[in-house]
């Protein structure tokens, strides 16, 4: 029979990796239950990437959203899922099992960056050119700011994929 232990988890790793091998004893034939809260500025879907070594079951706000019951070595993007976050505090539970060897899991959830709120705040519900033309007619623009945003390779960087006037 496998043993189960639990504790809150937080990762300082950019990939969201949590090394359970360092945290628990026994390390093999064991399951660990982890808990975290995820704050969201608005209701809506968010992309998430999960990984585990070995088993992983994930719940969000009481609903199971992911399950892997096999054996594998950890990778940050072994699973891609859409999480429907609610505005405010969301509760994330991870049940991670280890048969033998290393024992890790990770969860990365995309969040809206307030710096780019203009991309999603007060936008039309449908992406129709007429809606954008109407918005543009009612609001003042700043061409030099737009040009900087377009060309900023470390930010939005539209120029990474798009061209204007041959550039």
C-alpha positions as CSV (number, residue, x, y, z in Angstrom):
1,X,0.0,0.0,0.0
2,X,1.2,3.4,-0.8
3,X,1.6,6.1,1.9
4,X,0.1,9.6,1.5
5,X,1.4,12.8,3.0
6,X,0.3,16.4,2.3
7,X,1.6,20.0,2.6
8,X,1.2,23.4,0.9
9,X,3.5,23.9,-2.0
10,X,5.2,26.8,-3.6
11,X,7.9,26.8,-6.3
12,X,10.6,29.3,-7.0
13,X,11.5,27.5,-10.2
14,X,10.5,29.3,-13.4
15,X,8.9,26.1,-14.7
16,X,6.9,25.7,-11.4
17,X,8.8,22.6,-10.6
18,X,8.4,21.1,-7.1
19,X,11.0,18.5,-6.0
20,X,9.1,16.2,-3.7
21,X,12.1,13.8,-3.5
22,X,13.8,16.4,-1.2
23,X,10.7,16.9,0.9
24,X,9.4,13.4,1.8
25,X,10.5,10.2,3.3
26,X,9.8,7.5,2.3
27,X,10.4,8.5,-1.3
28,X,9.2,5.4,-3.1
29,X,5.7,3.9,-3.4
30,X,4.4,7.1,-1.9
31,X,1.8,9.8,-2.8
32,X,1.9,13.4,-1.8
33,X,-1.0,15.8,-1.8
34,X,-0.1,19.5,-2.4
35,X,-2.2,22.6,-2.1
36,X,-1.9,26.1,-3.5
37,X,-4.1,29.1,-4.2
38,X,-4.2,30.9,-7.5
39,X,-5.4,34.5,-7.7
40,X,-7.2,35.6,-10.8
41,X,-8.1,39.2,-11.8
42,X,-11.2,38.0,-13.8
43,X,-13.2,34.9,-14.6
44,X,-12.0,33.0,-17.6
45,X,-9.9,30.4,-19.2
46,X,-6.1,30.2,-18.6
47,X,-3.7,27.9,-20.3
48,X,-1.7,25.6,-18.0
49,X,1.2,23.3,-18.5
50,X,1.8,20.4,-16.1
51,X,4.5,17.8,-15.7
52,X,5.3,15.0,-13.3
53,X,7.6,12.2,-12.4
54,X,5.6,9.8,-12.0
55,X,1.8,10.1,-11.4
56,X,-0.2,13.3,-11.2
57,X,-3.9,14.1,-10.6
58,X,-4.9,17.8,-10.5
59,X,-8.1,19.4,-9.1
60,X,-9.2,23.1,-9.5
61,X,-11.9,24.3,-7.2
62,X,-13.1,20.8,-6.5
63,X,-13.2,19.6,-10.1
64,X,-10.6,17.1,-11.5
65,X,-8.9,18.7,-14.5
66,X,-6.0,16.4,-15.2
67,X,-4.9,12.8,-14.6
68,X,-1.8,10.9,-15.5
69,X,-1.4,7.5,-13.8
70,X,1.7,6.0,-15.6
71,X,5.4,6.3,-15.0
72,X,7.6,9.0,-16.7
73,X,10.5,11.3,-16.1
74,X,9.6,14.9,-15.3
75,X,9.1,17.5,-18.1
76,X,7.6,21.0,-17.7
77,X,5.1,20.6,-20.5
78,X,4.0,17.0,-20.6
79,X,0.4,18.1,-20.4
80,X,-1.4,21.2,-21.7
81,X,-4.8,22.0,-20.2
82,X,-7.3,24.9,-20.1
83,X,-8.2,25.9,-16.5
84,X,-11.4,27.9,-16.0
85,X,-10.4,30.3,-13.2
86,X,-12.9,32.3,-11.3
87,X,-12.2,35.9,-10.2
88,X,-10.4,35.9,-6.8
89,X,-9.0,32.9,-5.1
90,X,-8.9,29.5,-6.8
91,X,-7.9,26.4,-5.0
92,X,-5.5,24.0,-6.7
93,X,-4.8,20.5,-5.4
94,X,-2.1,18.1,-6.8
95,X,-1.8,14.5,-5.9
96,X,1.6,13.3,-7.0
97,X,2.8,9.7,-6.8
98,X,6.2,8.2,-7.1
99,X,7.0,4.5,-7.7
100,X,10.8,4.8,-7.8
101,X,13.6,7.3,-8.5
102,X,13.2,11.0,-8.9
103,X,9.9,12.6,-7.8
104,X,8.8,16.0,-9.2
105,X,5.8,17.8,-10.4
106,X,5.1,21.2,-11.9
107,X,2.1,23.4,-12.7
108,X,2.5,26.6,-14.8
109,X,-0.6,28.8,-15.3
110,X,-0.7,31.7,-17.6
111,X,-1.9,35.0,-16.0
112,X,-2.8,38.3,-17.6
113,X,0.0,40.9,-17.2
114,X,-1.5,44.3,-16.1
115,X,1.2,45.9,-18.3
116,X,-0.7,44.6,-21.3
117,X,-4.3,45.3,-20.1
118,X,-5.0,47.3,-23.2
119,X,-5.0,44.0,-25.1
120,X,-7.9,42.5,-23.1
121,X,-9.6,45.3,-21.1
122,X,-12.6,46.9,-22.7
123,X,-12.3,44.9,-25.9
124,X,-15.2,43.9,-28.0
125,X,-16.6,40.5,-27.4
126,X,-16.3,39.6,-31.1
127,X,-13.1,40.3,-33.1
128,X,-14.8,42.3,-35.9
129,X,-13.0,45.1,-37.8
130,X,-16.1,47.3,-37.5
131,X,-15.9,47.1,-33.6
132,X,-12.3,48.1,-33.7
133,X,-13.0,50.9,-36.1
134,X,-15.8,52.2,-33.8
135,X,-13.5,52.0,-30.8
136,X,-10.7,53.9,-32.6
137,X,-13.1,56.6,-33.7
138,X,-14.1,57.2,-30.0
139,X,-10.7,57.2,-28.4
140,X,-7.5,59.1,-29.0
141,X,-4.5,57.2,-30.0
142,X,-0.7,57.7,-29.5
143,X,1.1,56.7,-32.7
144,X,4.6,56.9,-31.1
145,X,3.5,54.6,-28.3
146,X,2.0,52.2,-30.7
147,X,5.2,52.2,-32.8
148,X,7.3,51.4,-29.7
149,X,5.0,48.6,-28.6
150,X,5.0,47.1,-32.1
151,X,8.9,47.2,-32.3
152,X,9.6,46.1,-28.7
153,X,11.0,42.6,-29.1
154,X,11.1,42.1,-25.3
155,X,7.5,43.1,-24.9
156,X,4.5,42.6,-27.2
157,X,6.9,42.8,-30.1
158,X,4.4,42.5,-33.0
159,X,7.4,43.0,-35.3
160,X,8.5,39.4,-34.4
161,X,5.8,38.1,-36.7
162,X,4.4,41.1,-38.6
163,X,5.8,43.8,-41.0
164,X,4.8,47.4,-41.7
165,X,6.2,49.4,-44.5
166,X,8.7,46.7,-45.4
167,X,10.2,46.5,-41.8
